[in-house]
């Protein structure tokens, strides 16, 4: 509903099939049901972790809506903070909750490493999402390509290309001008795609995602060797090779 998308994972979105009112009510029901299931676990630290995720998600959405089509006063650091609140916070809390439910204290080394592992993987996931918005087809994504860019949600590839020194002064001015006018002129979308390629935005984003996965895997060194650690490493590596 928030981004007006009519497809997700190749299927029509709920609000296009049911209407926004019904889709919102279904979402509220699912959220309430999930909250009950978490509460029934009887773990106050887990309840607190998941509650924080809800607040983080709202903060991330508000931050994103405030900087649509903003490439000058919106830094890569701002983007990563927004990405943490919108995406990585959930995975971080889920991983730490697993450790807590496994009888590890919330402030134990295992719990804190689990949280950081989830946060790094979540950040990598968001960066890869932004990359796929540029390089994948609609069939691969299951949603329209460049949807985020058209909505004014500038991801890592655009922000890297917009940085000082990534492009010539003339090219950077063209990129910023197209974004400032909200891609309203014919050819603006293709212009941005060309300049992002010229500024190596996708390549730099891939390197950033790879860095986050490397950091996530370092956190796994605190865990005992075994199937669980190997599976978490495999999960992390999948994030940077996925095509959907």
N, C-alpha and C positions, 0 to 999 in steps of 0.2 A: 504494500500500500504506500509506504513512504517514498519509494522511488518510482512508483507508477508502472512497474514491470508487469507485463502480461504473461510472461513465461518464466519458469524456474525448472532447471534440470529437464528441460524439454517438455514440460507439462504446463497447461494453463494454471495460472496462480489462482488461489482461492477467491480473491476479491473479484476477479473477472468472471468466475463461475457462480459465486454466491452473492456478490455485492459486498461493498465495504462494511456495512453494518453487520451482516452475518459473519463475515470473515473475522472481524474484530472480536465479536462475541465468542467465536470458536477459539481464537487465540487466547482470550481471557480465560476460557474454560481450561484449556491445556496448561496454561501457566498456573492456575489455581490447583489443578490436579497434581502437577509436578511439585508444587510447594508442599502439598499434603504428603506426598511420597517422601520428600526430603525430611519433613518434620517427623514422620513415622520411623525414621532411622534412629531417632533418639540421641543424636549427636549434636549438641549445641555448637561446637566449632564448625561443623559442616553447614548447619543452618546459617551461621554468620557469614561463612565464605560465599555461599550461594546468594545470600541477601545483598552482599557487597557487589556481586556481579550485576544484579538488577540495576543498582544505582550507577555502576560504571557504564552499563549499556546506554542508559538514558543520557549520561554525560557525554558519551561518544557521539550519539546521534545529534545532540544539541551542538556539539563542537563542529561536526561535519556540516550541519545546515547553516552555520554562521560563516563559513568560508567557501561557499560555492563560487566557482570561477575566480578564485583568488590564488595567484601564483607569486605575488611579490611579498606580501606580508604573511604568507603561510609557508613556514620553513619545513625542512625535512624532519626536524625535531618535533614540530607541532603535529605533523602527519603521523609520526610514530606514536606520540602520546594519544592521539585520536584512535589509532589502530589498536593500541593496547586496550582502551576502554571499550571499543566496539567489538573486538574480536578476541584478543589475546587474554583478557581478564577471565573470560569464561573457561578457556582451556586450562589456564593456570589454576583456577579454583577447582576445576574438576580433578586435575592431577593431585593437588594437595589434599583434596577430600578423600581420594583413594588411599593416600598414605595415612590420613587420620582415621579412616574407617578400618585400616589395617593395624590399629592400635599404636600408631606413632603419635606422640604429642605434636600439636600444631607448631611448636617452636623447635622441634627436633631437626637435626641436619637432614634427615630423609625427607621430612615434610617440606622444608624450605627448598631443597633441591628439586623436589617434585613441582613446586610452584614455579620456580624459575624455568624448569624444563618446559612446562606448559606455556609459559609466557613467551619464551623464545620461539617455540614451534608456532604459536598463535600469530606472532608478528611475521614470521616467514610465510605463513598461510595467507595473510592479508597482502603481503608484497607480491606473492605469486598470483593471487587473484587479480591484482592490478596489471600484472604482466599479461595474463591471459586475456584481459579485456582488450589488449592491443593486438595480440598475435594469434588468438584462437578464432575459429569460425563460430557462427551462431549454432551450427549443428554440434560442435564440440562443447560449447559452453552450456547449451540448453537454454540460452537467453540471448537477446540481441547483443552483438559485438559492439564495443565502445559505448555501452549503455551508461557506465559510470561517467565517462568523459562528457557525454551529451547532457547528463544531469548536472554537470559542473563539479563533480566530485573528483578532484585531481589526485591521481595516484602517484606512486613512486616514479614511474617512467617520465611523466610530465615534469615533476618537481626536479628530478635530476637534470633534465634537458634545460630547465629554466634557470639553473644555477649559473652564477657568473663564471665565465670561462668555458662553459660546455659548448657554446655556440659563438659564432661571430656576433659582434654587436648588432649588426643588421638583422641577422636571423633571430636573435633573441628578442629584438624589438618586434619582429613579425609574430613570433610565438605569443608574447605577452599581449599584443594588440588583439590577436584572434581570440584569446581567452577573455580579455576585458570586454569585448563586444559579445561574449557568450556564444561564440561560434555561429553568429547570426548571418554571416555572409556566405554565399555559395563558394564552396571550395575550402572553407575554413577547416573542416574536419580532416580533409586530405593534407592540408598544410601542416596541421599539428602532428599528424602521423609522420609526415616526412621529416619535420624538424626534430621530433623525438628520436627518430632513427638516426638522424645526423648527429644529435647530441649524445648518442649511445645510451639513451635513457633505459632501454630494455636490458642491455648488457649490464649496466651499473645496478639495476634493480635485481637482476639474477645474482650478482655478486653479493648484494646485501642479504638476500634471502639465504644464500649459501652460508654466509657468516652467522646468521641467527641459528641455523641448523647445527653448525659446528659448535656454537656455544651451548645449545641444548644437549648435544651429545657429550660434552664435557661434564655436564651435570650428572649424567648417568654413571660416571665413574665412581660416584659415591654409593652406588647400589651393588649388591652382591651379584657376581656373574651368574647368568642363568637364562632361562627362556624368557622371563619377564623383561629383563634388561635388553635382550636381543630384540624382542618384539617392539619395545619402545623405540629403539634405534631404527628399526625398519619402518615404523610409523613415521618417525621424523624425516627419514630420507625420502619417503613417498611424497611428502609435501612439496619438495622441490622438483619432482619429476612428473607430477600429475599434469594432465592436460584438460581437466574439467573442474 
